Amino acid sequence: MQQIYPRTGFVLTTLTIKRFSFALLFLTLLGINKTNAQAGTNLQYDGVDDYLAIPANGGQSIVSNVTGDFTIEAWVLWDGTNSSFPRILDIGNDNTQWIVLTAAIPFGSGGPRFMIRETAGDQLVDAAAPLTPNVWNHIAVTLDAATNTISMYINGVLSATTTGFTYRLSDLGVTANNWLGRSEFAGDPFYGGNIEELRISDIVRYTSNFNPVPTSQFTTDAQTVALYHFNEGTGQVTADASGNNPDGILGGTLAAEASDPTWVFGSVLPVKLTDFSVTLNSVNKTVDIKWIASTDEPTEFTLERSGNGNLFARINTTTRTNATTGLETFSFRDLHPLTGRSYYRLKYSEAGKPALYSRTIPVNLGSKGTFVIYPNPVKGGMINIELLKSFTGHVQIRLLNSAGAVVTSLTREANKESQFQLSRAGLPAGSYILEITTGDSKQSQLILFE
């Protein structure tokens, strides 16, 4: 019987992640495979003392060479706990000169603010409306240096524009304090929430409304000044994918400390798939699949399996009809895995949104090649089966549908290089499992009926 086991709750701390990494290495040696944790991690800031520092590098810091056009953009999930200038980004040396992007302001629209302060005064742009707390938002700030026009886009929609913006990112020179989550002012609150991606470019990337693509991370190109994916999932550093700046340091030092933001599994995807793992039980010859996700809308999870890594067939579908109140864990046991090397992936689709896929995970259940099936996919009415190893005795052949139910079977006497035929018997198109038992050996293979 194939079963689904949902349960809720999944909490990770920085130390838990570190221990988890060592455990993951050990489990991998035992035949347990996981998706790369780098596929969907981000940093969560507690709003108390967490921050990330990007050190200056010799004669330059993160924006000291950006003399004209720029775009600063990030995916953020602000927790809404404090609206008094919580810093997403703060670049400066002290509280007299700085560049900031805040998640909120305590007056006016209450929305995000981008601001540069110099000795001559302040120049800024405020969003026309506040962010919705606890949901992912794309924020982009652009400066057209030719017209001195600065604009802010929230989720791809132009929210505000200011003309006469004459300050430049390079005006502050080489800055010592390049922070995410922390302010130059000791009395300002720390940022509370998550930051998924951060990219700074020396061009205007957006000149009109656009559709932010939450299914892919920012890419780097010749105009990318800094790019942080926060994909490491563990450790004290996060790399600048542009190669122009030093690694970001959690909490400002390479030591684990209370001011470190926390690595969490998650993404800006509509369905937040935080974990997908495949475990081979070579003793019971079964495969256990687990995934952890949260959903905002009715969502369908479809497990798919392949014998070659290219052609996948459904083996189970789980539907979550309501939004989850948090992270939920699902498990599925494949009682009829394929012999030899096979591949698993999870397809997940939220109502009204395009389907997305997890990474593909391979497993290997013993050796392969004791029999062949042809043709596969099956176009006609007969399945040809040929044993490639010598065997004397009874051969049991069973055909199972995707739910694991036996739809047809036969038993024959085998001789060396025996050949058999199994009738399709009017079975509809779809994926099936052909299971062959010779003595104490049982092997399976995926076949498709067209």
C-alpha positions in Angstrom: 0.0 0.0 0.0 1.3 3.5 -0.9 0.8 6.1 1.8 1.1 9.8 2.3 2.0 11.1 5.8 1.5 14.9 6.3 2.7 16.6 9.4 3.4 20.3 10.2 6.4 22.1 11.7 9.9 22.7 10.5 12.3 25.0 12.5 15.9 25.5 11.7 18.6 27.5 13.5 22.1 28.3 12.3 23.6 25.6 14.5 20.9 23.2 13.4 21.8 23.8 9.8 25.5 23.2 10.5 24.8 20.0 12.2 22.4 19.0 9.5 25.2 19.5 6.9 27.4 16.9 8.6 24.4 14.6 9.0 23.6 15.0 5.3 27.1 13.9 4.3 26.9 10.8 6.5 23.4 9.9 5.2 24.6 10.3 1.6 27.2 7.7 2.3 24.4 5.4 3.4 22.6 5.8 0.1 20.3 8.7 1.0 20.2 11.5 -1.6 18.9 15.0 -1.2 18.4 18.0 -3.4 21.2 20.5 -3.3 20.3 22.8 -0.4 21.6 25.6 -2.5 18.5 25.4 -4.8 16.2 27.4 -2.5 17.8 28.9 0.6 17.7 32.5 1.9 18.7 34.4 5.1 16.2 35.2 7.8 16.8 38.2 10.0 15.3 38.2 13.5 14.7 42.0 13.8 16.7 42.1 17.0 20.4 42.1 16.1 20.9 40.0 12.9 22.8 41.5 10.0 25.1 40.7 7.1 28.3 42.6 6.3 30.1 43.0 3.0 33.6 44.2 3.7 35.4 46.8 1.6 38.1 45.3 -0.7 41.2 47.3 -0.9 40.5 50.6 -2.7 36.8 49.9 -3.4 33.6 48.9 -1.6 30.3 47.5 -2.9 29.1 50.7 -4.8 32.2 53.0 -4.8 32.7 52.6 -8.5 29.0 53.2 -9.5 29.3 56.7 -10.8 26.1 57.0 -12.9 23.1 54.8 -13.8 22.2 52.1 -11.3 19.6 49.5 -10.3 19.3 48.1 -6.8 16.9 45.2 -6.5 16.0 42.5 -4.1 13.4 39.9 -3.2 12.3 40.5 0.4 9.8 39.2 2.9 9.3 41.8 5.6 7.7 40.6 8.8 6.0 43.9 9.5 7.0 44.1 13.2 8.7 47.5 13.0 8.1 50.3 10.5 10.7 52.8 11.8 13.2 52.6 9.0 14.1 48.8 9.2 17.1 48.6 6.9 17.2 46.2 4.0 20.4 47.8 2.8 22.6 50.4 4.5 25.9 51.6 3.1 28.1 54.2 4.8 30.7 55.0 7.4 28.6 56.6 10.1 25.3 58.4 10.7 26.3 61.5 8.7 26.6 60.0 5.2 24.8 56.9 4.0 22.8 55.0 1.3 19.7 53.2 2.5 16.9 51.0 1.3 14.3 50.5 4.1 11.3 48.2 4.1 9.0 50.9 5.7 8.9 54.4 7.1 6.8 55.5 10.1 4.9 58.2 8.3 3.5 59.2 4.9 2.8 56.2 2.7 4.5 53.8 5.2 6.1 52.1 2.3 9.8 51.4 1.4 12.2 54.3 1.1 15.5 54.7 -0.8 17.6 57.6 0.3 21.1 59.0 0.0 22.4 61.4 2.7 25.4 63.6 2.0 26.7 66.7 3.8 24.5 68.9 1.6 21.3 67.1 2.6 19.0 64.2 1.7 17.7 63.0 -1.6 15.1 60.2 -1.6 12.2 58.4 -3.2 9.3 56.9 -1.2 7.0 54.1 -2.4 3.4 55.2 -2.8 2.1 52.3 -0.6 3.3 50.0 2.2 4.5 46.5 1.6 2.2 43.6 2.6 4.0 41.9 5.5 4.9 38.2 5.4 4.7 37.8 1.6 7.5 38.0 -0.9 8.0 41.3 -2.7 10.3 42.4 -5.5 11.7 45.9 -4.9 13.7 47.7 -7.6 15.2 51.2 -7.4 16.7 52.7 -10.6 18.5 56.0 -11.4 18.7 57.4 -14.9 21.8 59.6 -14.5 21.1 61.5 -17.8 17.8 62.9 -16.5 18.5 62.7 -12.7 15.3 60.6 -12.4 15.1 58.0 -9.7 12.2 55.4 -9.7 11.0 52.7 -7.4 9.1 49.6 -8.6 7.2 47.3 -6.3 6.5 43.9 -7.8 7.2 45.3 -11.2 4.8 48.2 -10.9 6.1 51.8 -10.9 5.3 53.1 -7.4 7.1 56.5 -7.3 9.5 58.7 -9.2 11.6 61.7 -8.1 13.4 64.1 -10.5 16.4 66.3 -9.7 18.2 63.4 -8.0 21.8 64.5 -8.4 23.5 62.2 -5.9 25.4 59.1 -7.0 26.3 55.9 -5.3 30.0 56.6 -5.7 29.7 60.0 -3.8 30.4 58.3 -0.5 33.7 56.8 -1.6 35.0 53.6 -0.1 32.5 52.8 2.7 33.4 50.6 5.7 29.9 49.7 6.7 28.1 47.8 4.0 25.3 46.0 5.7 22.1 44.1 5.1 19.6 44.3 8.0 21.4 46.9 10.1 21.4 50.7 10.4 24.2 53.3 10.8 22.0 54.7 13.6 22.2 52.7 16.9 18.6 53.6 17.7 17.1 52.3 14.5 15.6 48.8 14.5 17.2 45.9 12.7 15.3 44.4 9.7 13.0 41.5 10.5 12.2 39.1 7.7 13.9 37.3 4.8 16.1 38.5 1.9 16.3 36.1 -1.0 18.3 37.9 -3.7 20.2 41.1 -4.0 21.6 42.6 -7.2 23.2 45.9 -7.9 23.8 47.0 -11.5 25.4 50.0 -13.2 22.6 50.3 -15.7 18.9 51.1 -15.6 17.3 47.6 -15.9 13.7 48.8 -15.8 12.1 51.7 -17.6 8.5 50.7 -17.5 6.3 48.2 -15.7 7.6 44.6 -15.9 6.8 41.1 -14.6 9.3 40.0 -12.0 9.9 36.3 -12.5 9.9 34.5 -9.1 10.8 31.2 -10.6 14.4 32.1 -11.3 17.2 33.9 -9.5 18.9 37.1 -10.7 21.5 36.5 -13.4 24.9 38.2 -13.7 26.2 40.0 -16.7 28.8 42.8 -17.6 26.6 45.4 -15.9 26.3 43.5 -12.6 28.2 45.2 -9.8 27.2 42.8 -7.0 25.0 39.8 -6.9 24.1 37.7 -3.8 21.9 34.6 -4.2 22.2 33.5 -0.5 22.2 29.9 -1.8 24.9 28.4 0.4 22.5 27.1 3.0 25.1 26.9 5.8 28.3 28.5 7.0 29.3 32.0 7.8 29.7 33.5 4.3 27.7 34.0 1.1 29.3 34.6 -2.2 29.1 37.5 -4.6 28.2 35.8 -7.9 29.5 38.8 -9.9 33.0 38.2 -8.6 33.5 41.9 -8.0 33.2 42.0 -4.2 34.2 39.9 -1.2 31.9 37.3 0.3 29.2 38.6 2.6 29.8 37.6 6.2 26.9 36.6 8.6 27.0 38.8 11.7 30.1 40.6 10.5 32.7 37.9 11.7 33.5 34.4 10.7 32.6 33.1 14.1 29.0 31.8 14.8 27.3 34.4 17.0 23.9 35.7 18.0 23.9 38.4 15.3 24.1 35.9 12.5 21.0 35.7 10.3 19.6 32.2 10.0 19.8 30.0 6.9 16.3 28.8 6.0 15.0 26.6 3.2 12.5 28.5 1.1 12.1 30.7 -2.0 10.0 33.3 -3.7 8.2 30.6 -5.6 4.4 30.6 -5.1 4.7 27.2 -3.6 7.6 27.3 -1.1 9.2 23.9 -1.5 11.8 23.9 1.3 13.1 20.3 1.1 12.9 17.3 -1.2 14.7 14.1 -0.4 14.8 10.5 -1.7 15.9 7.6 0.6 16.7 4.2 -0.8 16.0 1.2 1.5 18.2 -1.5 -0.1 17.0 -4.1 2.4 13.3 -3.7 1.8 13.9 -2.6 -1.8 11.7 0.4 -1.4 12.3 4.2 -1.9 11.0 6.8 0.6 10.4 10.3 -0.7 9.8 13.3 1.5 9.1 16.9 0.8 8.4 20.0 3.0 6.3 22.8 1.6 3.9 25.7 2.4 1.2 26.8 0.0 -0.9 29.9 -0.4 -3.5 28.3 -2.7 -4.8 24.8 -3.5 -1.8 22.9 -4.8 -1.2 19.6 -6.5 2.1 17.7 -5.9 2.9 15.0 -8.4 5.8 12.6 -7.9 7.4 11.5 -11.1 10.0 8.8 -11.8 12.2 8.0 -14.8 14.4 5.1 -15.8 16.7 7.3 -17.9 16.4 10.8 -16.4 14.6 12.2 -19.5 11.2 10.5 -19.8 9.2 10.8 -16.5 5.9 9.2 -15.5 3.6 10.0 -12.6 3.7 7.6 -9.7 1.6 9.6 -7.2 -0.4 12.7 -6.9 -1.2 14.5 -3.6 -3.5 17.5 -3.5 -3.6 20.1 -0.8 -7.0 21.8 -1.1 -6.4 24.6 1.3 -3.5 27.0 2.1 -1.2 25.6 4.8 -0.8 27.5 8.0 3.0 26.8 7.9 5.4 24.3 6.6 4.0 20.9 6.1 5.9 17.6 5.6 4.7 14.9 3.1 6.0 11.4 2.7 5.5 8.8 0.0 6.8 5.2 -0.2 7.5 3.7 -3.6 7.0 0.0 -3.0 7.8 -0.9 -6.6 11.0 1.0 -7.5 12.8 0.4 -10.7 15.8 -1.9 -10.7 19.2 -0.2 -11.4 19.5 3.5 -11.7 16.3 5.6 -11.6 15.4 9.2 -11.1 12.7 11.0 -9.0 11.4 14.6 -9.1 8.4 16.5 -7.7 6.1 18.6 -9.9 4.1 21.1 -8.0 1.5 23.5 -9.3 -0.6 26.1 -7.5 -4.0 26.9 -8.8 -3.8 29.3 -11.7 0.0 29.3 -11.8 2.5 27.4 -14.0 3.9 24.1 -12.8 7.3 24.0 -11.2 9.8 21.2 -10.6 12.2 20.2 -7.9 15.6 19.0 -8.7 15.9 15.5 -10.1 17.4 13.0 -7.6 18.9 9.6 -8.8 18.9 6.4 -6.8 20.4 3.0 -7.6 18.6 -0.2 -6.6 21.1 -3.0 -7.4 22.4 -4.1 -10.8 20.5 -3.9 -14.0 20.3 -6.0 -17.1 18.8 -9.4 -16.2 16.0 -8.8 -18.7 15.0 -6.4 -21.4 11.6 -5.2 -22.5 10.7 -4.1 -26.0 9.3 -2.0 -27.5 9.1 0.6 -24.8 7.0 2.7 -25.1 4.5 0.0 -26.2 2.6 1.0 -29.3 0.9 -2.3 -30.1 -0.9 -5.0 -28.1 2.1 -7.2 -27.0 5.0 -6.7 -24.6 8.2 -8.7 -25.4 10.3 -9.8 -22.5 13.7 -11.5 -22.8 15.7 -12.9 -19.9 19.4 -12.2 -20.3 20.7 -14.5 -17.6 20.4 -18.2 -17.4 17.6 -19.4 -15.0 15.7 -22.7 -14.5 12.5 -22.6 -12.7 9.3 -20.5 -12.5 9.2 -17.0 -13.8 6.4 -14.8 -12.4 5.5 -11.7 -14.5 3.2 -9.0 -13.1 2.0 -5.8 -14.6 1.1 -3.0 -12.1 -0.6 0.3 -12.8 0.6 3.6 -11.4 -1.4 3.0 -8.2 0.4 -0.3 -7.6 -2.5 -2.6 -8.4 -1.8 -5.7 -10.4 -3.7 -5.5 -13.7 -2.4 -8.7 -15.4 0.1 -11.5 -14.6 1.4 -14.8 -15.9 3.7 -17.6 -14.7 6.0 -19.5 -17.0 8.9 -22.0 -16.9 12.2 -20.4 -17.9 15.2 -21.8 -19.8 18.4 -20.1 -20.9 17.6 -16.8 -22.7 13.9 -17.4 -22.4 11.5 -15.1 -24.2 8.0 -14.3 -23.2 5.1 -12.1 -24.4 2.5 -10.4 -22.3 -0.7 -9.1 -23.8 -1.6 -5.5 -23.2 -5.2 -6.7 -23.2 -6.8 -3.3 -24.0 -5.2 -1.5 -21.1 -5.3 2.3 -21.6 -2.4 4.6 -22.3 -0.2 5.5 -19.3 2.7 4.4 -17.2 3.0 0.9 -15.8 5.5 -1.2 -13.9 6.5 -4.6 -15.2 7.7 -6.8 -12.3 9.6 -10.0 -12.9 10.4 -12.6 -10.2 12.9 -15.4 -10.8 13.5 -17.4 -7.7 14.5 -15.1 -4.9 15.2 -12.2 -7.2 12.6 -9.6 -8.1 13.2 -6.7 -10.5 11.0 -4.0 -11.9 11.0 -1.6 -14.9 8.9 1.3 -16.0 7.0 0.9 -19.2 4.7 3.3 -21.1 1.6 2.4 -23.1 0.9 4.9 -26.0 
